[in-house]
Amino acid sequence: MTGFLIAGTSSGVGKTTVSLAVIAALRRRGLRIQPFKGGPDFLDTGHHTRIAGRASRNLDSWMLSADANRDVVRHASHDSDVLLVEGMMGLFDGKDGQTEAGSSAEIAKLLELPIILVLDASKTARSIAAVVLGFELFDPELRLAGLILNRVASERHFRMLEAAIKSSCKTPVLGWLPRSVRITIPERHLGLQTAEESETGADLDELIRTFAQLAEQHIDLSRLLDLECGLNLADKSSQLREELKDGVRIGIARDRAFSFYYEDNLDLLQENGATLIPFSPIHDSALPSGLDALYLGGGYPELHGAAISRNASMHSSIREFAASGKPVYAECGGMIFLAQQLKTLDGLTYPMAGVLPLEVEMTGKLVGFGYVTLELTQDCLLGRAGTSIRGHSFHYSRISAQSEISTNYRVEYSLSGRVEDEGYSVSNVLASYVHLHFRTQPAIAQNFVDAAIVSRDSCGVTQ
């Protein structure tokens, strides 16, 4: 199968722009593109999904084992024509400064993918050749298959850059993209705007056409299509637990405020027999009927505080559901939604659902960032005490006040070594700042579904 990894020399060079342009152009040729994102990023996967027309998946060589990453690729790619992975940060950036652990380079090796390197050419000329040469020499085990130059000022600028690279480097230049506001995705404190906030309908169609036209005009797509993934892609998909199929209904918060989910988390819940029912904490007046559990993902509740706080009937529905003893699992933005209130940077305070005895305030800087390893300190929705799970934390808020509340996690941050108690619990509610990738410990999904079954059977009725 055609396959390659689009990497960058650093963050911010335009990997996502190049990836979206290539996806749009190849899809325009009638090809089925299966996108992936390296690392714990929710935003880029959302943009991949809307351009590719199929769900993008996260790969991560620190949170997931090599076999788990390969399984994700096999499962998602079995009916596609092209496998495209967008890397994270710079090609060699990962968990630490001494090894390739958690890097795009490591993902390329374990999936046997050739690499397309993206460089920001906006403020360089001949010096770009020195950068390329350094990447060629740094790790001879990697296959650098091509270069794409981004933010090029003009055709003349590109020819100068191309000549410099050809004079000193062996990696072929496959094309370039110009500086263009038409394909610039706005950013904010967590990164790019979400796909849910972006164009839809005719505007989305126009954006896809723009991406495709730029790629067709400036990038050698035929040479990209000649690149092959060396991994055996025979699908080894898990089978549904037949005895539970269609038996458990899990409500999933999905709207402009809540959209951060690892697609494989949702897959695993479904493989364990759950039916996922989306709802909007902003727009819906109450939870859907017949739910057995709730999963509240992360997102940007702080940008929609007024709309969330006005929806008092949804708050009441959430509190009633939680009081029934049915499982509620929340991550980051979902945890904020369950708190008593949220104070934003402009000093306004918005009432939240009021399930957890916590108050949250936004901060002007990162409070928690990086990969984490957590140990369950008590039996809970996700598993038995002593279970070790890997995840990621990335937030610009903090708990400013709290009443007495149980914790279920002992969390260690990989970068700082900081250890803290987390995983707040009231009755059958579990909430945390940490985003967990369920494939780090696939029993998580089964445990969550089983908890919903036990709760439903003990109640004897559904919400």
C-alpha positions in Angstrom: 0.0 0.0 0.0 1.1 3.6 -0.6 2.2 5.0 2.7 4.4 7.8 4.1 5.0 9.9 7.1 4.9 13.7 6.8 7.4 15.1 9.4 8.8 18.5 10.1 12.1 20.0 11.2 10.2 21.5 14.2 6.8 22.4 15.4 5.0 25.1 13.4 6.6 24.5 10.0 3.3 23.6 8.4 3.0 19.8 8.6 -0.7 20.0 9.0 -1.1 22.4 6.1 0.9 20.1 3.8 -0.9 17.0 5.1 -4.3 18.5 4.4 -3.3 19.6 1.0 -2.0 16.2 0.0 -5.1 14.5 1.5 -7.4 16.8 -0.5 -5.5 16.3 -3.7 -5.3 12.5 -3.5 -9.0 12.3 -2.5 -9.8 14.4 -5.5 -8.2 11.7 -7.6 -10.7 9.2 -6.2 -8.3 7.6 -3.7 -9.3 6.6 -0.1 -6.9 8.2 2.3 -6.5 6.9 5.8 -4.9 9.7 7.9 -3.1 9.3 11.3 -1.5 11.8 13.7 1.6 11.0 15.7 1.4 12.0 19.3 -1.5 12.9 21.7 -3.0 15.6 19.4 -6.8 15.9 19.1 -6.9 19.0 16.9 -5.0 17.8 13.8 -7.0 14.6 13.7 -10.2 16.6 13.6 -9.0 18.5 10.5 -7.7 15.3 8.9 -11.1 13.7 9.3 -13.1 16.5 7.7 -10.8 16.7 4.7 -10.3 12.9 4.2 -13.9 12.0 4.9 -12.9 9.2 7.3 -11.8 9.2 10.9 -8.1 10.0 11.6 -6.4 8.0 14.3 -3.7 8.7 16.9 -0.4 6.8 16.9 2.0 7.2 19.8 5.1 5.2 20.5 5.3 6.2 24.1 1.7 5.7 25.2 1.2 2.6 23.0 3.3 -0.5 22.5 4.7 -1.2 19.0 2.1 -3.9 18.5 -0.7 -1.6 19.5 0.4 1.0 17.0 0.6 -1.5 14.3 -2.9 -2.8 15.2 -4.3 0.7 15.0 -2.8 1.1 11.5 -4.0 -2.3 10.3 -7.5 -1.9 11.6 -8.0 1.6 10.1 -6.2 1.1 6.8 -7.5 -2.3 5.6 -10.0 -0.7 3.1 -7.9 2.4 2.1 -5.6 3.2 -0.8 -3.1 5.5 0.9 -1.8 5.5 4.5 -0.7 9.1 5.5 0.8 9.8 9.0 1.4 13.3 10.1 4.2 13.5 12.6 4.4 15.6 15.8 6.9 18.4 16.6 10.2 17.9 14.9 11.1 14.5 13.3 13.4 13.5 16.2 11.6 15.2 19.1 10.0 12.9 21.6 10.0 12.0 25.3 13.6 13.2 26.0 16.7 14.6 24.5 18.8 11.4 24.4 16.6 8.8 22.6 14.0 8.6 19.8 11.3 7.4 22.3 8.0 8.9 21.5 9.2 10.6 18.3 8.0 10.6 14.7 11.3 8.9 13.8 10.4 6.0 16.0 6.9 5.7 14.5 8.4 5.7 11.0 10.7 2.8 11.9 8.1 0.7 13.6 5.6 1.1 10.7 8.4 0.9 8.0 7.3 4.3 6.4 9.3 6.5 4.2 9.5 10.1 5.4 8.5 13.4 3.7 10.2 16.3 5.5 8.5 19.7 5.6 10.6 22.8 6.0 9.6 26.4 6.6 11.3 28.3 3.9 9.8 31.7 4.7 13.1 33.2 6.0 15.8 31.2 4.4 17.8 30.8 1.2 21.0 28.6 0.8 21.0 27.8 4.5 18.1 25.5 4.0 20.6 23.0 2.5 22.5 22.8 5.7 19.3 22.0 7.6 18.4 19.2 5.1 22.0 17.8 5.2 21.8 17.6 9.0 18.6 15.6 8.9 20.0 13.3 6.3 23.1 12.5 8.4 21.5 12.4 11.9 19.9 8.9 11.6 21.0 6.8 8.6 18.4 4.2 9.5 15.6 6.5 8.4 14.5 6.7 4.8 14.1 10.4 3.8 12.1 10.0 0.6 11.4 13.7 -0.2 11.2 17.3 0.8 8.3 19.8 0.7 9.1 23.4 1.3 6.4 25.5 2.9 5.7 29.2 3.0 7.7 29.9 -0.1 7.6 33.5 -1.3 7.5 32.8 -5.1 8.5 30.5 -7.9 11.9 32.3 -8.1 12.4 31.8 -4.3 11.6 28.1 -4.7 14.1 27.6 -7.6 16.9 29.2 -5.4 16.0 26.9 -2.5 15.9 23.8 -4.8 19.3 24.6 -6.4 20.9 25.0 -2.9 19.5 21.7 -1.7 20.4 19.8 -4.9 24.0 21.1 -4.7 24.6 19.5 -1.3 21.9 16.9 -0.5 20.6 13.7 -1.9 16.9 13.9 -0.8 14.7 14.9 -3.7 12.6 18.1 -3.5 9.0 17.0 -4.3 7.4 20.5 -4.2 6.4 23.5 -2.3 3.4 25.5 -1.0 3.2 29.3 -1.1 2.3 31.6 1.8 -1.4 31.8 1.7 -4.1 33.0 4.1 -6.6 30.9 2.3 -5.1 27.7 3.9 -4.1 29.1 7.3 -5.9 27.6 10.2 -6.3 30.0 13.2 -4.6 29.1 16.5 -5.3 29.6 20.2 -3.9 28.4 23.5 -4.2 24.7 22.9 -3.2 24.8 19.3 -5.2 25.0 16.1 -8.9 25.8 16.2 -11.0 22.7 16.2 -12.6 21.2 13.1 -16.0 21.7 14.7 -15.4 25.5 14.6 -14.3 25.5 11.0 -16.0 25.7 7.7 -18.9 23.4 6.8 -21.0 22.9 3.7 -20.1 25.0 0.7 -17.3 26.7 2.6 -15.7 23.4 3.4 -16.0 22.3 -0.2 -14.2 25.4 -1.3 -11.5 24.9 1.3 -10.9 21.3 0.1 -10.7 22.6 -3.5 -8.2 25.2 -2.5 -6.0 22.7 -0.7 -6.2 20.3 -3.6 -5.4 22.9 -6.3 -2.4 24.1 -4.4 -1.0 20.6 -4.0 -1.7 19.6 -7.6 0.0 22.8 -8.8 3.1 22.7 -6.6 3.7 19.1 -5.4 4.7 16.0 -7.3 1.8 13.7 -6.2 2.8 10.9 -8.5 6.1 10.5 -6.7 4.3 10.4 -3.4 2.0 7.7 -4.7 5.1 5.6 -5.5 6.1 5.5 -1.8 5.2 2.3 0.0 4.6 1.2 3.6 6.7 -1.8 4.4 4.4 -3.0 7.1 2.2 -6.1 6.6 -1.2 -4.6 6.8 -3.3 -7.8 7.1 -6.1 -6.7 9.4 -6.2 -8.3 12.8 -9.3 -6.4 14.1 -10.9 -7.4 17.3 -14.3 -9.0 17.3 -17.3 -7.6 19.1 -18.3 -9.2 22.4 -21.4 -10.8 20.9 -23.1 -11.2 24.2 -23.0 -7.4 24.7 -23.6 -6.2 21.2 -26.1 -3.3 21.2 -26.6 -3.9 24.9 -25.0 -0.8 26.4 -25.7 2.8 25.4 -23.0 5.3 26.3 -23.7 9.0 25.8 -20.8 10.9 24.2 -20.6 14.7 24.6 -19.8 16.1 21.1 -20.2 19.7 20.0 -18.0 22.9 19.7 -17.1 22.7 23.4 -16.4 19.0 23.7 -14.5 17.2 20.9 -11.3 15.8 22.2 -11.5 12.0 21.9 -9.0 9.4 20.7 -10.9 7.6 18.0 -9.5 4.2 19.2 -11.1 4.8 22.6 -14.5 5.0 20.9 -13.6 1.9 18.7 -12.7 -0.1 21.8 -16.0 0.8 23.6 -17.9 -0.4 20.5 -15.8 -3.5 20.2 -16.9 -4.3 23.7 -20.5 -4.0 22.8 -21.3 -0.3 23.5 -23.5 1.8 21.2 -22.3 5.4 21.3 -25.0 8.1 21.5 -23.8 11.7 20.8 -25.3 14.7 22.6 -24.6 18.4 23.0 -24.1 19.9 26.4 -24.6 23.3 24.7 -27.7 22.7 22.6 -29.6 19.7 24.0 -32.0 20.4 26.8 -31.5 16.9 28.4 -29.6 13.7 28.0 -30.8 11.2 25.4 -33.1 8.6 26.8 -32.0 5.1 27.6 -28.3 5.8 28.5 -26.3 3.5 30.7 -23.1 5.6 31.0 -21.6 8.9 30.0 -18.2 9.8 28.5 -17.4 13.5 28.6 -14.3 14.3 26.6 -12.1 17.3 26.6 -12.3 20.5 24.5 -12.9 24.2 25.0 -15.7 24.7 27.6 -14.0 28.0 28.5 -14.9 29.4 25.1 -18.5 28.5 25.5 -19.0 29.2 29.2 -22.1 31.4 28.7 -23.9 28.9 26.5 -23.1 26.0 28.8 -24.1 27.9 31.9 -27.5 28.9 30.4 -28.4 25.3 29.7 -29.8 24.7 33.2 -32.0 21.8 32.1 -29.0 19.9 30.8 -27.2 20.5 34.1 -30.2 19.1 36.0 -30.3 16.0 33.6 -26.5 15.4 34.2 -26.9 15.7 38.0 -29.9 13.3 38.0 -27.9 10.8 35.9 -24.9 11.0 38.2 -27.1 10.6 41.3 -28.6 7.4 39.8 -25.2 5.7 40.3 -24.6 5.1 36.6 -21.0 5.5 35.4 -19.8 8.9 34.3 -16.2 9.2 33.0 -14.8 12.7 32.2 -11.5 14.0 30.9 -10.2 17.6 31.2 -12.9 19.8 29.7 -15.4 17.2 30.6 -14.2 17.4 34.2 -14.6 21.2 34.1 -18.2 20.7 32.9 -18.9 18.6 36.0 -17.4 21.2 38.4 -19.4 23.8 40.3 -18.2 26.7 38.3 -15.6 28.0 35.8 -13.9 31.3 36.1 -12.4 32.6 32.8 -9.5 34.9 32.2 -11.8 37.9 31.8 -13.0 37.5 35.4 -16.4 36.1 34.5 -17.7 33.1 36.5 -20.0 30.6 34.9 -22.1 27.9 36.7 -21.3 24.4 35.5 -23.2 21.1 36.0 -22.4 20.9 39.7 -21.7 17.2 40.0 -18.2 17.5 41.5 -17.3 19.7 44.5 -14.6 21.6 42.5 -14.2 25.1 41.3 -12.0 25.7 38.2 -10.3 28.8 36.9 -8.5 29.4 33.6 -4.8 30.4 33.8 -2.6 32.4 31.4 -0.1 29.6 31.1 0.2 25.9 30.9 -0.4 24.2 34.3 -0.1 20.6 33.3 1.8 19.4 30.2 3.3 16.2 29.0 3.0 12.4 29.1 2.0 10.9 32.4 1.9 7.4 33.9 -0.8 6.9 36.4 -1.5 4.1 38.9 -5.0 3.4 40.0 -4.9 3.7 43.8 -8.4 2.3 44.3 -10.8 0.1 42.3 -12.8 2.3 40.0 -14.7 2.4 36.7 -11.5 1.7 34.7 -9.9 -1.1 36.6 -8.4 -2.6 39.8 -6.1 -0.8 42.1 -2.5 -1.1 41.1 -3.3 -1.0 37.3 -0.8 1.2 35.4 -2.0 3.4 32.5 -0.3 5.9 30.3 -1.8 9.2 29.1 -1.3 12.8 28.4 -2.1 16.1 30.2 -2.3 19.5 28.5 -4.4 22.3 30.2 -4.5 26.0 30.9 -6.6 25.8 34.0 -6.4 24.7 37.6 -8.7 23.7 40.4 -9.0 26.8 42.6 -11.2 25.4 45.3 -12.5 22.0 46.4 -14.4 20.3 49.1 -13.5 16.9 50.4 -13.4 14.4 47.5 -11.8 11.0 46.9 -9.0 10.5 44.4 -8.3 7.3 42.4 -5.0 8.1 40.6 -1.4 8.6 41.5 -0.1 10.6 38.5 3.6 11.0 37.6 4.6 13.5 34.9 7.3 12.2 32.6 9.0 15.6 32.0 9.1 17.1 35.5 8.8 13.9 37.6 6.1 15.6 39.6 3.7 13.2 41.4 0.2 14.1 42.5 -3.0 12.5 43.5 -5.7 12.9 40.9 -8.7 11.2 39.4 -11.6 12.7 41.4 -14.5 10.5 42.3 -18.0 11.0 43.7 -20.2 7.9 43.7 -19.8 6.3 40.2 -18.3 9.5 38.7 -14.6 9.5 37.7 -13.0 12.7 36.4 -9.4 13.9 35.7 -7.3 16.3 33.7 -5.5 13.3 32.1 -6.5 12.1 28.7 -6.1 8.3 28.6 -5.5 6.3 25.4 -7.4 3.1 26.1 -5.1 1.0 23.9 -2.4 1.4 26.5 -4.5 -1.0 28.6 -7.4 -2.3 26.5 -9.2 -3.7 29.5 -10.1 -0.1 30.4 -12.9 -0.1 27.8 -14.2 -3.5 28.9 -14.2 -2.4 32.5 -16.1 0.8 31.7 -18.7 -1.2 29.7 -19.0 -3.8 32.4 -19.5 -1.1 35.0 -22.4 0.2 33.0 -23.9 -3.3 32.8 -23.6 -3.8 36.5 -25.1 -0.4 37.3 -28.0 -1.0 34.8 -28.7 -4.5 36.2 -28.7 -3.2 39.7 -31.0 -0.4 38.9 -33.3 -2.5 36.8 -34.2 0.4 34.6 -32.4 2.8 32.1 -32.3 6.6 32.2 
